[in-house]
Amino acid sequence: MGNSPMLQPMVALILWTMLIWLWMYVTRIPAMNRAKIDTANLVGGKGGDLDELLPPEVQWKAHNYNHLLTEPTLFYAICVVLILSAQDYGLNLTIAWAYVILRVLHSLVQVTVNRVIIRFSLFALSSLCIIALAIHAALAVFR
């Protein structure tokens, strides 16, 4: 199997996700120290528990990181289906890149100003990309 062009948007989104992961910890750890959270003796819990203890602007990065681990899993799966069905070029590749760009914009909005209407609009548009890719994949595999 050759190197599919569809791998590029997939890897780009993975790298973006890891950049948000880094931004989350670079922001969150100092905020936890300022809040006097004793991480050495902390047992159990989940990231969302920090919503009550840390400033919202700090938690926005964590929320976005979690968002990058939910719907994008469908993106990765559908890209694999498109690669395996030899539909990983042209319009599908363009839609895949549009999805990545929309998710990056969604991230930038959420981790900075966090305007819900803007976030929602970007999320809805990116979801339409997933739907289009899924329809194209269905057409390829159910023929």
DSSP file with accessible surface (Angstrom, degrees, kcal/mol):
  #  RESIDUE AA STRUCTURE BP1 BP2  ACC     N-H-->O    O-->H-N    N-H-->O    O-->H-N    TCO  KAPPA ALPHA  PHI   PSI    X-CA   Y-CA   Z-CA
    1    1 A M              0   0  189      0, 0.0     3,-0.0     0, 0.0     2,-0.0   0.000 360.0 360.0 360.0 134.9    0.0    0.0    0.0
    2    2 A G        -     0   0   63      1,-0.1     2,-1.0     0, 0.0     0, 0.0  -0.116 360.0 -77.7 -79.1-178.9    1.3    3.4   -0.9
    3    3 A N        -     0   0  139      2,-0.0    -1,-0.1     3,-0.0     0, 0.0  -0.718  52.0-142.6 -85.1 103.0    1.3    6.5    1.2
    4    4 A S    >   -     0   0    7     -2,-1.0     3,-1.5     1,-0.1     4,-0.4  -0.406  10.0-137.4 -68.7 138.1   -2.2    7.8    1.0
    5    5 A P  T >  S+     0   0   50      0, 0.0     3,-1.2     0, 0.0    -1,-0.1   0.771 101.9  71.1 -65.2 -20.6   -2.7   11.6    0.9
    6    6 A M  T 3> S+     0   0    0     82,-0.3     4,-1.3     1,-0.3     5,-0.1   0.727  83.8  69.8 -68.5 -18.7   -5.6   11.1    3.4
    7    7 A L  H <> S+     0   0   64     -3,-1.5     4,-2.9     1,-0.2     5,-0.3   0.820  87.7  66.8 -67.2 -28.5   -2.9   10.3    6.0
    8    8 A Q  H <> S+     0   0  118     -3,-1.2     4,-2.8    -4,-0.4    -1,-0.2   0.952 102.6  41.0 -62.4 -52.9   -1.8   13.9    6.0
    9    9 A P  H  > S+     0   0    0      0, 0.0     4,-2.3     0, 0.0    -1,-0.2   0.889 115.3  54.3 -64.4 -30.9   -5.0   15.5    7.5
   10   10 A M  H  X S+     0   0   21     -4,-1.3     4,-2.0     2,-0.2    -2,-0.2   0.957 112.3  41.5 -63.6 -49.2   -5.2   12.6    9.9
   11   11 A V  H  X S+     0   0   76     -4,-2.9     4,-2.9     1,-0.2     5,-0.2   0.893 111.6  56.9 -66.8 -37.7   -1.7   13.2   11.2
   12   12 A A  H  X S+     0   0   31     -4,-2.8     4,-2.4    -5,-0.3    -1,-0.2   0.927 108.8  46.0 -59.2 -43.1   -2.2   17.0   11.2
   13   13 A L  H  X S+     0   0    0     -4,-2.3     4,-2.5     2,-0.2    -1,-0.2   0.886 111.4  52.2 -70.1 -34.9   -5.2   16.6   13.5
   14   14 A I  H  X S+     0   0   80     -4,-2.0     4,-2.2     2,-0.2    -2,-0.2   0.940 110.9  47.4 -64.0 -44.5   -3.3   14.2   15.8
   15   15 A L  H  X S+     0   0  114     -4,-2.9     4,-2.0     1,-0.2    -2,-0.2   0.911 111.6  50.8 -63.2 -40.8   -0.4   16.7   16.0
   16   16 A W  H  X S+     0   0   39     -4,-2.4     4,-2.4    -5,-0.2    -1,-0.2   0.923 108.2  53.1 -61.5 -42.4   -2.9   19.5   16.8
   17   17 A T  H  X S+     0   0    7     -4,-2.5     4,-2.3     1,-0.2    -2,-0.2   0.920 109.6  47.8 -59.6 -42.2   -4.5   17.3   19.5
   18   18 A M  H  X S+     0   0   85     -4,-2.2     4,-2.3     2,-0.2    -1,-0.2   0.838 108.1  55.0 -72.3 -29.1   -1.1   16.8   21.1
   19   19 A L  H  X S+     0   0   89     -4,-2.0     4,-2.7     2,-0.2    -1,-0.2   0.925 109.1  47.6 -66.6 -41.3   -0.4   20.6   20.9
   20   20 A I  H  X S+     0   0    0     -4,-2.4     4,-2.9     2,-0.2    -2,-0.2   0.901 108.8  55.4 -64.9 -38.8   -3.6   21.2   22.8
   21   21 A W  H  X S+     0   0  100     -4,-2.3     4,-2.0     2,-0.2    -2,-0.2   0.943 110.5  45.1 -56.7 -46.3   -2.6   18.5   25.3
   22   22 A L  H  X S+     0   0   90     -4,-2.3     4,-2.9     2,-0.2     5,-0.3   0.937 112.5  50.2 -64.0 -45.9    0.7   20.4   25.9
   23   23 A W  H  X S+     0   0   87     -4,-2.7     4,-1.7     1,-0.2     5,-0.3   0.898 108.3  55.4 -59.8 -39.1   -1.1   23.8   26.1
   24   24 A M  H  X S+     0   0    6     -4,-2.9     4,-3.3    37,-0.2    -1,-0.2   0.945 113.1  39.3 -59.4 -49.1   -3.5   22.2   28.7
   25   25 A Y  H  X S+     0   0   86     -4,-2.0     4,-2.0     2,-0.2    -2,-0.2   0.871 111.4  55.9 -74.8 -34.0   -0.7   21.1   31.0
   26   26 A V  H  < S+     0   0   93     -4,-2.9    -1,-0.2    -5,-0.2    -2,-0.2   0.846 120.2  34.3 -63.8 -30.1    1.5   24.2   30.6
   27   27 A T  H  X S+     0   0   31     -4,-1.7     4,-1.4    -5,-0.3    -2,-0.2   0.871 119.9  47.8 -88.3 -42.0   -1.6   26.1   31.7
   28   28 A R  H  X S+     0   0   20     -4,-3.3     4,-2.7    -5,-0.3     5,-0.2   0.890 103.6  56.3 -74.6 -43.3   -3.1   23.7   34.2
   29   29 A I  H  X S+     0   0   88     -4,-2.0     4,-2.3     1,-0.2     5,-0.2   0.949 110.1  44.7 -60.9 -47.9   -0.2   22.7   36.3
   30   30 A P  H  > S+     0   0   50      0, 0.0     4,-2.6     0, 0.0    -1,-0.2   0.910 113.6  52.0 -61.9 -35.9    0.8   26.3   37.3
   31   31 A A  H  X S+     0   0    2     -4,-1.4     4,-2.0     1,-0.2    -2,-0.2   0.895 108.5  50.7 -66.2 -37.3   -2.9   27.0   38.0
   32   32 A M  H  <>S+     0   0   21     -4,-2.7     5,-2.5     2,-0.2    -1,-0.2   0.903 110.3  49.9 -65.9 -38.8   -3.1   23.9   40.2
   33   33 A N  H ><5S+     0   0   97     -4,-2.3     3,-1.5    -5,-0.2    -2,-0.2   0.922 110.4  49.4 -64.6 -43.3   -0.1   25.1   42.1
   34   34 A R  H 3<5S+     0   0  169     -4,-2.6    -1,-0.2     1,-0.3    -2,-0.2   0.851 109.3  52.7 -63.7 -32.6   -1.6   28.6   42.6
   35   35 A A  T 3<5S-     0   0   45     -4,-2.0    -1,-0.3    -5,-0.2    -2,-0.2   0.412 113.5-122.5 -82.7   1.3   -4.8   27.0   43.8
   36   36 A K  T < 5 +     0   0  181     -3,-1.5     2,-0.6     1,-0.2    -3,-0.2   0.842  48.3 169.4  60.6  38.0   -2.7   25.0   46.4
   37   37 A I      < -     0   0   26     -5,-2.5     2,-1.6    -6,-0.1    -1,-0.2  -0.718  34.1-136.1 -82.2 122.7   -3.9   21.7   45.0
   38   38 A D    >   +     0   0   88     -2,-0.6     3,-0.8     1,-0.2     4,-0.5  -0.599  30.8 172.4 -83.1  85.6   -1.8   19.0   46.6
   39   39 A T  G >  S+     0   0   76     -2,-1.6     3,-0.5     1,-0.2    -1,-0.2   0.787  70.9  66.4 -68.7 -24.6   -1.2   16.8   43.6
   40   40 A A  G 3  S+     0   0   87      1,-0.2    -1,-0.2    -3,-0.2    -2,-0.1   0.831 114.4  29.2 -65.9 -30.4    1.3   14.6   45.5
   41   41 A N  G <  S+     0   0  120     -3,-0.8     2,-0.3     2,-0.0    -1,-0.2   0.300  89.4 124.7-112.7   8.1   -1.4   13.3   47.7
   42   42 A L    <   -     0   0  103     -3,-0.5     2,-0.4    -4,-0.5    -3,-0.0  -0.525  39.3-170.9 -72.9 129.3   -4.4   13.6   45.4
   43   43 A V        -     0   0  136     -2,-0.3    -2,-0.0     0, 0.0    -3,-0.0  -0.986  46.8 -21.8-125.3 133.3   -6.2   10.2   45.0
   44   44 A G  S    S+     0   0   63     -2,-0.4     2,-0.0     1,-0.1    -2,-0.0  -0.204  76.8 114.8  70.2-161.4   -8.9    9.5   42.4
   45   45 A G        -     0   0   66     -3,-0.0     2,-0.3     4,-0.0    -1,-0.1  -0.178  53.5-110.3  87.3 175.4  -11.0   12.1   40.8
   46   46 A K    >   -     0   0  146      1,-0.0     3,-1.9    -2,-0.0     4,-0.4  -0.936  30.8 -98.2-142.9 164.3  -11.2   13.3   37.2
   47   47 A G  G >  S+     0   0   33     -2,-0.3     3,-1.8     1,-0.3     4,-0.2   0.831 118.1  62.7 -54.1 -36.1  -10.2   16.3   35.2
   48   48 A G  G >  S+     0   0   38      1,-0.3     3,-1.8     2,-0.2     4,-0.3   0.755  87.5  72.3 -63.7 -22.6  -13.8   17.8   35.4
   49   49 A D  G X  S+     0   0   73     -3,-1.9     3,-0.8     1,-0.3    -1,-0.3   0.764  88.4  63.6 -62.4 -22.9  -13.4   17.9   39.2
   50   50 A L  G X> S+     0   0   16     -3,-1.8     4,-2.5    -4,-0.4     3,-1.1   0.601  76.7  87.8 -77.9 -10.0  -11.0   20.8   38.7
   51   51 A D  G <4 S+     0   0   67     -3,-1.8    -1,-0.2     1,-0.3    -2,-0.2   0.843  92.4  45.0 -56.5 -33.3  -13.8   22.9   37.1
   52   52 A E  G <4 S+     0   0  176     -3,-0.8    -1,-0.3    -4,-0.3    -2,-0.2   0.640 119.3  41.6 -83.8 -15.5  -14.8   24.2   40.6
   53   53 A L  T <4 S+     0   0  105     -3,-1.1    -2,-0.2    -4,-0.2    -1,-0.1   0.675 108.4  54.5-107.3 -22.6  -11.1   24.8   41.6
   54   54 A L  S  < S-     0   0    9     -4,-2.5     5,-0.1     1,-0.1   -22,-0.0  -0.820  91.7 -91.0-115.8 155.5   -9.5   26.4   38.6
   55   55 A P    >>  -     0   0   57      0, 0.0     4,-1.8     0, 0.0     3,-1.2  -0.290  37.0-118.6 -60.8 146.2  -10.3   29.5   36.5
   56   56 A P  H 3> S+     0   0   75      0, 0.0     4,-2.2     0, 0.0    -2,-0.0   0.884 112.5  61.0 -54.0 -40.4  -12.5   28.7   33.5
   57   57 A E  H 3> S+     0   0   98      1,-0.2     4,-0.5     2,-0.2    57,-0.0   0.813 106.1  48.1 -59.6 -29.8   -9.9   30.0   31.0
   58   58 A V  H X> S+     0   0   10     -3,-1.2     3,-0.9     1,-0.2     4,-0.8   0.925 112.2  47.4 -74.2 -45.2   -7.6   27.2   32.3
   59   59 A Q  H 3X S+     0   0    2     -4,-1.8     4,-2.8     1,-0.2     5,-0.2   0.750  94.6  75.7 -71.0 -23.5  -10.2   24.5   32.1
   60   60 A W  H 3X S+     0   0   49     -4,-2.2     4,-2.4     1,-0.2    -1,-0.2   0.877  93.8  53.1 -55.6 -37.1  -11.2   25.5   28.6
   61   61 A K  H <X S+     0   0   21     -3,-0.9     4,-2.4    -4,-0.5    -1,-0.2   0.926 110.2  46.7 -64.7 -41.9   -7.9   23.9   27.3
   62   62 A A  H  X S+     0   0    2     -4,-0.8     4,-2.4     2,-0.2    -2,-0.2   0.909 111.1  51.7 -66.6 -40.9   -8.8   20.6   29.0
   63   63 A H  H  X S+     0   0   54     -4,-2.8     4,-2.1     1,-0.2    -1,-0.2   0.918 111.1  48.0 -61.8 -42.0  -12.4   20.7   27.7
   64   64 A N  H  X S+     0   0    0     -4,-2.4     4,-2.2    -5,-0.2    -2,-0.2   0.910 107.8  54.4 -67.6 -39.0  -11.1   21.2   24.2
   65   65 A Y  H  < S+     0   0   42     -4,-2.4     4,-0.4     1,-0.2    -1,-0.2   0.942 109.1  49.0 -58.1 -44.5   -8.6   18.4   24.6
   66   66 A N  H >< S+     0   0   86     -4,-2.4     3,-1.3     1,-0.2    -1,-0.2   0.896 108.6  53.4 -61.8 -39.1  -11.5   16.1   25.6
   67   67 A H  H >< S+     0   0   58     -4,-2.1     3,-1.3     1,-0.3     4,-0.5   0.855 103.0  57.8 -63.7 -34.1  -13.5   17.3   22.6
   68   68 A L  T 3< S+     0   0    1     -4,-2.2    -1,-0.3     1,-0.3    -2,-0.2   0.569 104.9  52.8 -73.5  -7.4  -10.5   16.4   20.3
   69   69 A L  T <  S+     0   0   84     -3,-1.3    -1,-0.3    -4,-0.4    -2,-0.2   0.342 109.0  50.5-106.0   5.9  -10.8   12.9   21.6
   70   70 A T  S X  S+     0   0   81     -3,-1.3     3,-2.1    -4,-0.2     4,-0.5   0.698 115.6  18.1-107.3 -91.6  -14.5   12.4   20.9
   71   71 A E  T >> S+     0   0   32     -4,-0.5     3,-1.8     1,-0.3     4,-1.1   0.848 115.3  67.6 -56.8 -36.7  -15.9   13.2   17.4
   72   72 A P  H 3> S+     0   0    0      0, 0.0     4,-2.7     0, 0.0    -1,-0.3   0.768  85.9  71.3 -58.2 -18.2  -12.5   13.1   15.7
   73   73 A T  H <> S+     0   0   77     -3,-2.1     4,-2.2     1,-0.2    -2,-0.2   0.891  97.4  50.3 -63.2 -33.8  -12.4    9.4   16.4
   74   74 A L  H <> S+     0   0   98     -3,-1.8     4,-2.9    -4,-0.5     5,-0.3   0.893 107.8  53.8 -65.6 -39.6  -15.2    9.1   13.7
   75   75 A F  H  X S+     0   0    0     -4,-1.1     4,-2.4     2,-0.2    -2,-0.2   0.945 109.4  46.8 -59.4 -48.3  -13.0   11.2   11.4
   76   76 A Y  H  X S+     0   0   47     -4,-2.7     4,-2.0     1,-0.2    -2,-0.2   0.929 114.4  47.7 -61.7 -43.8  -10.0    8.9   11.8
   77   77 A A  H  X S+     0   0   56     -4,-2.2     4,-2.2     1,-0.2    -2,-0.2   0.931 112.6  47.2 -63.9 -45.9  -12.2    5.8   11.3
   78   78 A I  H  X S+     0   0   27     -4,-2.9     4,-2.6     1,-0.2    -1,-0.2   0.869 109.3  55.1 -68.3 -32.9  -13.9    7.2    8.2
   79   79 A C  H  X S+     0   0    0     -4,-2.4     4,-2.6    -5,-0.3    -1,-0.2   0.917 107.0  50.6 -63.6 -40.3  -10.5    8.2    6.7
   80   80 A V  H  X S+     0   0   66     -4,-2.0     4,-2.9     2,-0.2     5,-0.2   0.929 110.1  49.9 -62.6 -43.1   -9.3    4.7    7.1
   81   81 A V  H  X S+     0   0   54     -4,-2.2     4,-1.9     1,-0.2    -2,-0.2   0.931 111.2  49.2 -61.0 -43.0  -12.4    3.4    5.3
   82   82 A L  H  <>S+     0   0    0     -4,-2.6     5,-3.3     2,-0.2     6,-0.4   0.895 111.9  48.7 -65.1 -38.1  -11.8    5.9    2.5
   83   83 A I  H ><5S+     0   0   24     -4,-2.6     3,-1.7     3,-0.2     5,-0.2   0.955 112.4  47.5 -64.2 -48.9   -8.2    4.8    2.2
   84   84 A L  H 3<5S+     0   0  122     -4,-2.9    -2,-0.2     1,-0.3    -1,-0.2   0.786 113.5  48.1 -66.2 -25.7   -9.0    1.1    2.2
   85   85 A S  T 3<5S-     0   0   30     -4,-1.9    -1,-0.3    -5,-0.2    -2,-0.2   0.264 114.5-116.1 -97.8  12.4  -11.7    1.7   -0.5
   86   86 A A  T < 5S+     0   0   59     -3,-1.7    -3,-0.2     1,-0.1    -2,-0.1   0.833  83.8 118.8  58.0  37.3   -9.4    3.8   -2.6
   87   87 A Q      < +     0   0   46     -5,-3.3    -4,-0.2    -6,-0.2     2,-0.2  -0.088  32.3 115.3-117.0  32.3  -11.6    7.0   -2.1
   88   88 A D        +     0   0   24     -6,-0.4   -82,-0.3    -5,-0.2     2,-0.3  -0.159  62.0  64.6-100.2  40.6   -8.8    9.0   -0.4
   89   89 A Y  S >> S+     0   0  134     -2,-0.2     3,-1.2   -84,-0.1     4,-0.7  -0.832  84.0  15.8-147.0 178.3   -8.4   11.7   -3.0
   90   90 A G  H 3> S+     0   0   44      1,-0.3     4,-2.3    -2,-0.3     3,-0.2  -0.186 124.7   4.3  56.3-129.5  -10.2   14.6   -4.7
   91   91 A L  H 3> S+     0   0  112      1,-0.2     4,-2.9     2,-0.2    -1,-0.3   0.875 132.6  54.2 -59.0 -40.8  -13.3   15.9   -3.0
   92   92 A N  H <> S+     0   0   11     -3,-1.2     4,-2.4     1,-0.2    -1,-0.2   0.901 108.9  48.2 -62.9 -40.2  -12.9   13.5    0.0
   93   93 A L  H  X S+     0   0   33     -4,-0.7     4,-2.4    -3,-0.2    -1,-0.2   0.917 111.8  50.1 -65.4 -41.2   -9.4   14.8    0.6
   94   94 A T  H  X S+     0   0   93     -4,-2.3     4,-2.4     1,-0.2    -2,-0.2   0.920 111.3  48.4 -62.3 -44.0  -10.6   18.4    0.4
   95   95 A I  H  X S+     0   0   23     -4,-2.9     4,-2.6     2,-0.2    -1,-0.2   0.902 109.3  53.7 -63.9 -39.5  -13.4   17.6    2.9
   96   96 A A  H  X S+     0   0    0     -4,-2.4     4,-2.1     2,-0.2    -2,-0.2   0.929 110.4  46.0 -61.7 -43.8  -10.9   15.9    5.2
   97   97 A W  H  X S+     0   0   89     -4,-2.4     4,-2.7     1,-0.2    -1,-0.2   0.894 110.4  53.9 -66.4 -36.9   -8.7   19.0    5.2
   98   98 A A  H  X S+     0   0   37     -4,-2.4     4,-2.8     1,-0.2    -2,-0.2   0.920 107.2  52.2 -61.4 -41.3  -11.7   21.2    5.7
   99   99 A Y  H  X S+     0   0    0     -4,-2.6     4,-2.5     2,-0.2    -2,-0.2   0.941 110.3  47.2 -59.0 -47.8  -12.6   19.1    8.8
  100  100 A V  H  X S+     0   0    8     -4,-2.1     4,-2.5     1,-0.2    -2,-0.2   0.937 112.6  49.1 -61.4 -45.4   -9.1   19.6   10.2
  101  101 A I  H  X S+     0   0   97     -4,-2.7     4,-2.7     1,-0.2    -1,-0.2   0.930 111.7  49.1 -61.6 -43.9   -9.2   23.3    9.6
  102  102 A L  H  X S+     0   0   27     -4,-2.8     4,-2.7     1,-0.2    -1,-0.2   0.899 111.2  49.8 -63.9 -37.9  -12.6   23.7   11.2
  103  103 A R  H  X S+     0   0    2     -4,-2.5     4,-2.4     2,-0.2    -1,-0.2   0.883 110.3  50.2 -69.2 -36.5  -11.5   21.6   14.3
  104  104 A V  H  X S+     0   0   33     -4,-2.5     4,-2.7     2,-0.2    -2,-0.2   0.941 112.6  46.8 -65.0 -45.1   -8.4   23.8   14.7
  105  105 A L  H  X S+     0   0   78     -4,-2.7     4,-2.4     2,-0.2    -2,-0.2   0.917 110.7  52.9 -61.9 -41.9  -10.5   26.9   14.5
  106  106 A H  H  X S+     0   0    6     -4,-2.7     4,-2.8     1,-0.2    -1,-0.2   0.926 110.5  48.4 -57.3 -45.8  -12.9   25.4   17.0
  107  107 A S  H  X S+     0   0    0     -4,-2.4     4,-2.9     1,-0.2     5,-0.2   0.935 109.3  51.4 -59.7 -49.0  -10.0   24.7   19.3
  108  108 A L  H  X S+     0   0   68     -4,-2.7     4,-0.8     1,-0.2     5,-0.4   0.890 112.9  45.9 -60.3 -38.4   -8.7   28.3   19.0
  109  109 A V  H ><>S+     0   0   23     -4,-2.4     5,-3.6    -5,-0.2     3,-0.7   0.954 114.8  47.3 -66.9 -48.0  -12.1   29.7   19.8
  110  110 A Q  H 3<5S+     0   0    2     -4,-2.8    -2,-0.2     1,-0.2    -1,-0.2   0.884 113.6  45.5 -65.3 -38.5  -12.7   27.4   22.7
  111  111 A V  H 3<5S+     0   0    0     -4,-2.9    -1,-0.2    -5,-0.2   -50,-0.2   0.610 126.0  27.5 -84.4  -7.5   -9.3   27.8   24.4
  112  112 A T  T <<5S-     0   0   75     -4,-0.8    -3,-0.2    -3,-0.7    -2,-0.1   0.684 138.1  -1.0-113.9 -80.5   -9.2   31.6   24.0
  113  113 A V  T   5S-     0   0   91     -5,-0.4    -3,-0.2    -4,-0.3    -4,-0.1   0.726  74.4-154.8 -89.7 -25.3  -12.6   33.5   23.9
  114  114 A N      < +     0   0   25     -5,-3.6     2,-0.6    -6,-0.2    -4,-0.2   0.808  19.7 177.1  54.5  40.8  -14.9   30.5   24.2
  115  115 A R     >  -     0   0  147     -6,-0.2     4,-2.6     1,-0.2     3,-0.3  -0.652  21.2-150.6 -74.6 116.2  -17.8   32.1   22.5
  116  116 A V  H  > S+     0   0   96     -2,-0.6     4,-3.5     1,-0.2     5,-0.3   0.878  90.4  54.1 -61.8 -41.6  -20.4   29.3   22.4
  117  117 A I  H  > S+     0   0  103      2,-0.2     4,-2.0     1,-0.2    -1,-0.2   0.900 112.6  44.5 -63.8 -36.8  -22.2   30.4   19.2
  118  118 A I  H  > S+     0   0   71     -3,-0.3     4,-2.4     2,-0.2     5,-0.2   0.942 114.8  48.5 -70.6 -46.4  -18.9   30.5   17.3
  119  119 A R  H  X S+     0   0   50     -4,-2.6     4,-2.8     1,-0.2    -2,-0.2   0.926 112.2  49.3 -56.9 -47.6  -17.8   27.2   18.7
  120  120 A F  H  X S+     0   0  122     -4,-3.5     4,-3.1     1,-0.2     5,-0.2   0.914 109.7  51.2 -60.4 -43.7  -21.2   25.6   17.9
  121  121 A S  H  X S+     0   0   55     -4,-2.0     4,-2.4    -5,-0.3    -1,-0.2   0.929 113.0  45.0 -61.0 -44.5  -21.1   27.0   14.3
  122  122 A L  H  X S+     0   0   23     -4,-2.4     4,-2.5     2,-0.2    -1,-0.2   0.903 114.0  49.8 -66.4 -40.1  -17.6   25.5   13.7
  123  123 A F  H  X S+     0   0   76     -4,-2.8     4,-2.5    -5,-0.2    -2,-0.2   0.927 110.6  49.7 -63.3 -45.1  -18.6   22.3   15.3
  124  124 A A  H  X S+     0   0   32     -4,-3.1     4,-1.9     2,-0.2    -2,-0.2   0.928 111.8  48.1 -61.9 -44.2  -21.7   22.0   13.2
  125  125 A L  H  X S+     0   0   92     -4,-2.4     4,-1.5    -5,-0.2    -1,-0.2   0.915 111.9  49.3 -62.7 -41.8  -19.8   22.7   10.0
  126  126 A S  H  X S+     0   0    0     -4,-2.5     4,-1.8     1,-0.2    -1,-0.2   0.890 108.2  54.3 -66.9 -34.8  -17.1   20.1   11.0
  127  127 A S  H  X S+     0   0   20     -4,-2.5     4,-2.5     1,-0.2    -1,-0.2   0.881 103.3  56.1 -64.9 -36.3  -19.9   17.6   11.7
  128  128 A L  H  X S+     0   0  104     -4,-1.9     4,-2.6     1,-0.2    -1,-0.2   0.868 104.0  54.5 -62.8 -34.8  -21.2   18.2    8.2
  129  129 A C  H  X S+     0   0   17     -4,-1.5     4,-2.7     2,-0.2    -2,-0.2   0.921 107.8  49.0 -62.5 -44.2  -17.8   17.2    6.9
  130  130 A I  H  X S+     0   0   16     -4,-1.8     4,-2.7     2,-0.2    -2,-0.2   0.920 111.0  50.5 -61.5 -42.8  -18.0   13.9    8.8
  131  131 A I  H  X S+     0   0   91     -4,-2.5     4,-2.6     2,-0.2    -2,-0.2   0.937 110.9  48.3 -61.4 -45.6  -21.4   13.3    7.4
  132  132 A A  H  X S+     0   0   28     -4,-2.6     4,-2.6     1,-0.2    -2,-0.2   0.934 113.0  47.6 -61.4 -45.3  -20.3   13.9    3.8
  133  133 A L  H  X S+     0   0    0     -4,-2.7     4,-2.5     1,-0.2    -1,-0.2   0.901 111.6  51.2 -63.2 -39.4  -17.2   11.7    4.3
  134  134 A A  H  X S+     0   0   40     -4,-2.7     4,-2.7     2,-0.2    -1,-0.2   0.905 109.8  49.2 -65.2 -40.2  -19.4    8.9    5.8
  135  135 A I  H  X S+     0   0   94     -4,-2.6     4,-2.6     2,-0.2    -2,-0.2   0.942 111.8  48.9 -64.0 -44.1  -21.9    9.1    2.9
  136  136 A H  H  X S+     0   0   49     -4,-2.6     4,-1.7     1,-0.2    -2,-0.2   0.902 112.3  48.5 -62.6 -39.9  -19.0    8.9    0.4
  137  137 A A  H  X S+     0   0    3     -4,-2.5     4,-2.7     2,-0.2     5,-0.3   0.916 110.2  51.5 -66.3 -41.1  -17.5    5.9    2.3
  138  138 A A  H  X S+     0   0   38     -4,-2.7     4,-2.4     1,-0.2    -2,-0.2   0.918 108.1  51.7 -61.8 -42.2  -20.9    4.2    2.3
  139  139 A L  H  < S+     0   0   99     -4,-2.6     4,-0.3     1,-0.2    -1,-0.2   0.871 113.3  46.5 -61.4 -35.8  -21.3    4.7   -1.4
  140  140 A A  H  < S+     0   0   22     -4,-1.7     3,-0.4    -5,-0.2    -2,-0.2   0.904 119.2  36.4 -74.7 -40.7  -17.9    3.1   -1.9
  141  141 A V  H  < S+     0   0   78     -4,-2.7    -2,-0.2     1,-0.2    -3,-0.2   0.717 117.0  49.1 -91.4 -18.9  -18.3    0.1    0.4
  142  142 A F     <        0   0  175     -4,-2.4    -1,-0.2    -5,-0.3    -2,-0.1   0.291 360.0 360.0-103.3  11.7  -22.0   -0.7   -0.2
  143  143 A R              0   0  218     -3,-0.4    -3,-0.0    -4,-0.3    -4,-0.0  -0.350 360.0 360.0 -70.0 360.0  -21.9   -0.7   -4.0
